[in-house]
Amino acid sequence: MTATHSLPAKGQSVIRLSGVSKNFGAVSALTDIELDVKAGEVVALVGDNGAGKSTLVKVLAGVHQPSSGTIEFCGQPVTLDSPAKALDMGIATVFQDLALCENLDVVANLFLGHEMSPWALDEVAMEVRAWTLLRELAARIPSVREPIASLSGGQRQTVAIARSLLLNPKLIMLDEPTAALGVAQTAEGLNLIERVRDRGLGVIIISHNMEDVRAVADRIVVLRLGRNNGIFTPESSNQDLISAITGATDNSVSRRADRKAGEAQEQHGGAACARPRTSRCWTAATSACAMTTASPPWRRASSTACAPATSACCPSPSASSSSPSSFPR
């Protein structure tokens, strides 16, 4: 097993990316990514499908090598050219599929590939170490000799996170940790993430669930089309977050909605109707107008059919001044 490494002090940078880009041929998956994760901090990485979240995690895990940019780990420039090197440096990754063997028990999954005394397995020492680690995480596992197949989704997530902690990492990355969990299991998973943060580790989580992100994240980093698109706090509004994720503030859909709203205002909100209207008045006016424009020609009423409803609801200034009670209440 890897020797124990001293953790950086809380608040110190664990990993920092500067201008990191990744190209696959002519396709640019990541462009000039900036990211900083500190010890004892949870950073949520959010974005739409295809935003580059998984590619960024694979770059940090050593699966992909960046095309350009620099990566600093604990203040030192590093090259993550293999998953084994990233793991040995202290970067652990828990992918969405968890990579557990359902036919093996908890102890065997925790130490899979890192057994104590592999030529003569020390089952007792491994079981004691498993119980110690699971108690530190306040995990609800009935028995470490229970097969993974009999555990719930939340318990499996706990085993996967505990396995990554056996190698004493400084940074742990969680890809969609609550994607397939129920309500109670999701709460258990979020509590586990907070306990990992309290151990002084840097944590990166990828999630599409904004409520889960707000519950545990200290900062929220938004990626859009392979680029940074803002850094937010859990107190940021949903509108700001969704706008940054989807670009909804300025696109063809929003422009079309604004155009339609303007046309509707011009059609139903003339000078005579500029004053406030009751819902009953507005319904009567728009219903009469819709009848003249949407009905077939042989059923269409005279175009003046709209006028009585509109004039009744929105009297002219002279009429309203002479008889204020004529306005519907």
C-alpha positions, 0 to 999 in steps of 0.5 A: 500500500502507498505510504501515508502522505501528510495532508496540506493545511486547511485552506491551502491549494491542493490542485490548481489548473491554469490554462488547461486545454484538451483536444481530440483531433480537431475537436476542442473538449476543454479550452483554457480551464482554470480551477483551484481546489483547497484542502477541506473544501468541496468544489462542485463541477456542474454543466450541461451534457458535453460541457467537458466535466468528465473530460476534466476529471479524466485529465486530473485522474491521469487518463487523458493528458492535457494538450496545453496548460499547467497542473500544480499539485500541492504547489508543485508542477506535475505531469499526470501521465497515467492513472497509477501516477495520479493515484500514487500522488494522492488523487483518487477518483470514484466514477459513476459505475463505482467499479465494485465486484458484487460477488465479493464482500466489503473487505475484498472490495476495499482491498482489491488490488491492494491486499495486505500480504498478497502472498498470504492474505492477512484477512484479520488485519484487513477486516480490522482496517475495514471496520476502523475506516467505516466507523470513521465515516459513520457508515451504516454497513451491517457487516464487512463480510456482507456481499456487495450484491446485498447492499443498497445504493447508498451503502455501495457508494460508501464502500467505493468512497472508503476504498479510495480513502485507504490510499490516503489521498489528498484529493478525491473526485466523485462523479455523480455520487447521488445519481441512482440513489433514493432520498434517504440514500442521497442524504447518507451520501451527502453526509459522507461527503461532508465527513470526507471534507472534515478529514481535510481532503479536497473534494470535487463532485460532479452532479446535475442535481442543484439541491445536492450541490447546494447542500455540500458545495463551498463553491460551484464551478460552471463549465459550458462548451468546454470553457469556464462560465462562472464561479458561484456560491451555494447562495446564488439563485437558481436563475443565475446557475441555470443561465450560466449552465445553459446560456439561457440569457441570450440564445435563439429561444430567449430572443424568440420569447422576447419577440413574442412577448413584444408582439402580444403586448402590441396586439393587446396593449394599445394606448387605450389599454395601457391602464391596469386591467382586471383578469375578467376584463383581460379575458373578455377582450382577448377572447373576443379578439381570438374569435375574429382571428383564429376562427375559420372564414365562414365562422369568423365574426366581424373584425369589430367584434373585438372592439366592444370587449376592448372598449368595455374593459378599457374605456377611453379617457373621456368615458372613464373620467365621466363614469368611473364606475363603468370599469369592471371590478 
